[in-house]
């Protein structure tokens, strides 16, 4: 018989293997570090200018960061901080290298979500975050998935559940209950309204006094922060059901939106949500807070079937919430929930595979212009990066043939460029700071 003790032993063995992988991948201190980027990458792939123009800019302004030169080569290597300093100070044909950002608006929020496990949600979130950081954006990732793949890939593994999305939801329950109790003290009839009471087990956790910065953790990328997840956060679905009974008027689905509303509008440029493969309290918080819904899907029929189920059940869930909470405050996002944009992105795509071609055509026939034109291709470099908890942007191209690395990066570059285009269009259409 296989009891919980047997499963615990299997987990212990697996944790040892995870530790070995981290030691092979991360620094000797078991912390993830970000590599430097060659002058070739900076010029052609990041700034998108030819190398001679880039070298001319460096020569013309000796006060610019010059990077480091390795002992065995002539090429310069730059940190991301140095790249961003160059981006701020260099102009090409009098044009800034800074990425577009609508003036006076808060960060744009995109949820990467689908039912199907293995659809590539965490892979897409990781690569879009890294591509956006190389593009000059300040990024906040929110890991809603208890599998915590995105958190682990960002170098965070020792995370307590109090500082995950679950902690944010519990904190919101306490704060919203206090607000409701304060507002109920002066009923028009003169009769005191009943006070909503929370058990000591919630109040004694002290989450209500935590500040937003207590949940936000830095990563190896200086312009990427993350609200991480952990395996223990899986019980949020059970806890949240209990919380709703404690205060039925609490708009639980708006907890994360209210949390993000409390951040300074210019603290970040882009906020990316990595959603769990299910519709529940965490995923509903993600989609409600999001301006854009990006739906990755693999190229098989079962992925298509799962995607169809996902959008149908999500529509029903959002409709139920809109009917149940019309008169309750939900922060800066109004009911019924409306997305600025919805897109479908095919992942693990093989251009030479006839089945994949047929499924891509089927997606476009059904979802039309909502389907991203540039699917993410399955390459050896992508598989290798996932095995070492990294994105293709983090892998040094000298570790494989440059052509293999370039092909993988090119696929994500195209997908990100298209994503950024949709983001900027929708961002400009957002009303003020709402």
PyMOL commands that set and color helices and strands:
alter all, ss='L'
color gray80, all
select helices_A, chain A and resi 4-25+39-46+51-60+80-89+121-134+149-153+161-163+165-183+200-203+207-209+212-215+231-246+252-261+281-289+301-324+354-370+380-387+397-399+402-429
alter helices_A, ss='H'
color red, helices_A
select strands_A, chain A and resi 37-38+68-69+76-78+91-92+95-96+108-112+139-143+217-218+224-227+270-274+292-297+341-346
alter strands_A, ss='S'
color yellow, strands_A
deselect
rebuild
show_as cartoon
